[in-house]
Amino acid sequence: MIEGRYETETGKRQFVRDLFNRGARHYDRIGTVGFLGTGSLYRRLALQRAGLVKGMRVLDVACGTGAVTREISKIVADPTLVWGADPTPGMLAVAHKGLEAQFVQGRAEELPFENGVFDFLSMGYALRHVADLSVAFREYRRVLRPGGRLLLLEITRPERAWVRFLAWMYFGIALPPLSFLITGSRDASEMMSYYWETIDACVPPHTILGALEQSGFKQIHRRVELGIFSAYGAVRD
Ligand SMILES: C[S@@+](CC[C@H](N)C(=O)[O-])C[C@H]1O[C@@H](n2cnc3c(N)ncnc32)[C@H](O)[C@@H]1O
């Protein structure tokens, strides 16, 4: 829970949905400028490292405006095999407009799909919005076929004090006003303020790794870049 933002899980869900609904049309622009255009390359490399190849049937959970979905589509090379799910209508509307894939409204904890229908499942930068990781990971296991692969991208609170300081300077101090400058929107700047708050309070790696193991995933591993960007991979047995 982030103090001062909401007090209950229902309040949090409503807050997050409203925040992303209002910020949706600015999300991609902030992503491009704020991360100097590196976000799409990082996402693509992470997908390839996790074993995504042409012809796989893929679900991108928390697809938002489609930042991960777009890279999936390039690799899979067939839009009929690519699905995105997200609870926020505003984010889905942007994704729908800019991308050829199937988009549905849905939460990680309750996915609107049959059992065992996907070869690969991804989730980018949304674990921090999920109340109970085990519930979401059981859903991921359910919709993946045996041998199906999982990729979770998430920011990790840096362990080293100086990395934490730099992260705070950039994400906490610089990015919210920079987002306002780029977009002229207070909603965009609030979305980025909350982004930092959730990084600072985000789920620690051992909790994510433990929940994956408890949910029955195998070959679980984590790769970290710059002490802050984590990619978690696993395989459904
Ligand atoms: C920071 S955006 C990430 C978008 C995209 N995956 C990316 O890599 O940029 C977080 C997204 O998580 C979605 N979200 C929030 N709670 C969720 C939940 N319980 N299940 C799935 N998605 C959720 C939000 O609607 C939002 O679109």
The ligand as an SDF file (V2000), in Angstrom:
LIG
                    3D

 27 29  0  0  0  0  0  0  0  0999 V2000
    3.4640    0.6860  -16.2050 C   0  0  0  0  0  0  0  0  0  0  0  0
    2.1780    0.0230  -17.2090 S   0  0  0  0  0  0  0  0  0  0  0  0
    3.0790   -1.1960  -18.1170 C   0  0  0  0  0  0  0  0  0  0  0  0
    2.6910   -1.2600  -19.5690 C   0  0  0  0  0  0  0  0  0  0  0  0
    3.5830   -2.1340  -20.4480 C   0  0  0  0  0  0  0  0  0  0  0  0
    3.5330   -3.5230  -20.0560 N   0  0  0  0  0  0  0  0  0  0  0  0
    5.0020   -1.6620  -20.5170 C   0  0  0  0  0  0  0  0  0  0  0  0
    5.9120   -2.4980  -20.5280 O   0  0  0  0  0  0  0  0  0  0  0  0
    5.2370   -0.4560  -20.6210 O   0  0  0  0  0  0  0  0  0  0  0  0
    1.2900   -0.9370  -16.0270 C   0  0  0  0  0  0  0  0  0  0  0  0
    0.0090   -1.5410  -16.5610 C   0  0  0  0  0  0  0  0  0  0  0  0
   -0.4480   -2.5100  -15.6150 O   0  0  0  0  0  0  0  0  0  0  0  0
   -1.8450   -2.5260  -15.6840 C   0  0  0  0  0  0  0  0  0  0  0  0
   -2.3660   -3.2160  -14.4740 N   0  0  0  0  0  0  0  0  0  0  0  0
   -2.6400   -2.6910  -13.2590 C   0  0  0  0  0  0  0  0  0  0  0  0
   -3.0970   -3.6520  -12.4350 N   0  0  0  0  0  0  0  0  0  0  0  0
   -3.1100   -4.8090  -13.1400 C   0  0  0  0  0  0  0  0  0  0  0  0
   -3.4980   -6.1570  -12.8520 C   0  0  0  0  0  0  0  0  0  0  0  0
   -3.9590   -6.5070  -11.6410 N   0  0  0  0  0  0  0  0  0  0  0  0
   -3.3990   -7.0700  -13.8320 N   0  0  0  0  0  0  0  0  0  0  0  0
   -2.9240   -6.7440  -15.0460 C   0  0  0  0  0  0  0  0  0  0  0  0
   -2.5420   -5.4960  -15.3810 N   0  0  0  0  0  0  0  0  0  0  0  0
   -2.6270   -4.5370  -14.4410 C   0  0  0  0  0  0  0  0  0  0  0  0
   -2.2230   -1.0570  -15.8110 C   0  0  0  0  0  0  0  0  0  0  0  0
   -3.5310   -0.8990  -16.3240 O   0  0  0  0  0  0  0  0  0  0  0  0
   -1.1350   -0.5540  -16.7600 C   0  0  0  0  0  0  0  0  0  0  0  0
   -1.5650   -0.5760  -18.0870 O   0  0  0  0  0  0  0  0  0  0  0  0
  1  2  1  0
  2  3  1  0
  2 10  1  0
  3  4  1  0
  4  5  1  0
  5  6  1  0
  5  7  1  0
  7  8  2  0
  7  9  1  0
 10 11  1  0
 11 12  1  0
 11 26  1  0
 12 13  1  0
 13 14  1  0
 13 24  1  0
 14 15  1  0
 14 23  1  0
 15 16  2  0
 16 17  1  0
 17 18  1  0
 17 23  2  0
 18 19  1  0
 18 20  2  0
 20 21  1  0
 21 22  2  0
 22 23  1  0
 24 25  1  0
 24 26  1  0
 26 27  1  0
M  CHG  2   2   1   9  -1
M  END
$$$$
